[in-house]
């Protein structure tokens, strides 16, 4: 299908409307022109008739006056001299120019143009003059040029009767100028050519160029047409050659005619003027309409196109929003699209919710299944767990009972200690199970107060040190930092840290180590328990807080119930804190707990002399950002060997920057490849923050290519060290940098 734009169709619409209107107006104009022409023709004929009547009236009026003169007794009695005098006197009043009396022989008997008595000519009688003598009726002569008077003239001839016979013809001569005056008096339009013709078709008077054409014949075609009918209209060329519309009238009494020629250019000029005006208006209208059609089409186009993107967006789950449109139909479509989008969105949301719900159900089911399986395993092993300390208690108690007083003192003490340790273990198992039971029924009892972090850490360390020693694990606590007070439940916090610490010892490797430390972050204090154990496989990490889930260690000799971390998380959450961990197989794990700092007022109120508070820590702080635990441990060993330094570590860019902002270390050493970014990100992050922008940064990289080292120095690292680490190089750089700091 041949497709066209809206603009094209609108332009067609405009042309379709304007063009017929234009053709119609041209048609009407032509008809009106025809009508006007007919009216003009009619009016011109009427004018010609009126003009003819006026001339007739003039001539016949004069003829009557001449007839009165002809009835003079003097003439009839032959007193020609007396008549000569009387006629000469009367002539000016009558409007004639001269009087001539002729007898039937053609002999002029008197002529007022000459003195009476002068010899006068005898001329042959003209046809018209003979008619006067023959019929006794007056005639009007045709135009003639009288050579003796040097003027063109016409004469009105009337008979003079004596005894019933025509004895003379009395003629009054009128110069044709007088006819010209009659024409001029009519005030016709100046371009109309008007002429008076005698009965021979000779021009007796003319409005245009009379000196050239008066006395000559009218145009042949005009004379032919005007000879056929007494009045009418014809299209001819004037004597000057101008095409004219000529109206004429012929007097039946005198045989004379009037012709009025209207130049055709004058007639058509109006037509063309109107036509031109019409065409200009039409073109202007057409241009205006096309312009308006263009503006409207652009608006319609824009409106229609505005639906394109929302219509395409219908395929996506996004909610389509279409602003109000000025075109009702487009607006309706927009509303329909919005409704459709809403329906689609609702169904997508519904589907997503269904999917989510299904997923949640599946997940919950999996967890429930795992929990139930773990619970069954737990119950199965619980008897064993309970039986182990119980049998120890019962065994040692029996030994004590049976031996009576004979038992050596040391043995008694050892047996008693064994009984106490087993009952403590039993008590802990029972406490955990009770805690779990109370959490499951929705009760978490915490009693928060403002606490001294170091005091809590010292308390925890005492217990952990003992268990670590028993297992040959090196336990260290870093209680040297200046830490703000926190708000937490002391007993519960100790319970959580003991759980994390005992896990770190339990799941460690032979001769491994555990570090307990704490750092202030923004508005929290983070307690960290780091171990060098086996680590937790990534695929099982999400199960770690599930109750009764021991991630497979139930198959080993390690005692446990699989609910310690579940309880810890519930307790930390109840204290408005957070718990988390990072762990790498073969490297070890880091569990952390964040608890809110006490605000100033609460801290002041609770401030009491602390046995554990240390003097202000003036040591140089070195932050090492590295994700490989063995590397961290090596660096820790090196730095802790230096006097007056404190070692802090972070495993990610984010954690490193966070610690740097809150602790403001004197030096930062960073690995280049970190789990969430590069050493360059550490450098950029430190430089972009006013608090850390001046801290010197050392890069430690395994990539020892010279170009790479050069790039790092260019990037702004103070020094670039390569792995494996050359300790003397590092020491030298540390000494130089820290001295400068
Ligand atoms: P359990 O009584 O088994 O220690 P927990 O809830 O404390 O129960 O811990 C759940 C499981 O998480 C443990 O059984 C162990 O598999 C794993 N786990 C906890 N801490 C560590 C750690 N520091 N290193 C390795 N594995 C750990």
Boltz pocket constraint, residues with backbone or C-beta under 6 A from the ligand:
constraints:
  - pocket:
      binder: B
      contacts: [[A, 499], [A, 500], [A, 503], [A, 504], [A, 507], [A, 508], [A, 531], [A, 533], [A, 534], [A, 535], [A, 536], [A, 544], [A, 546], [A, 549], [A, 550], [A, 551], [A, 552], [A, 553], [A, 559], [A, 560], [A, 561], [A, 562], [A, 563], [A, 564], [A, 565], [A, 566], [A, 589]]
      max_distance: 6.0
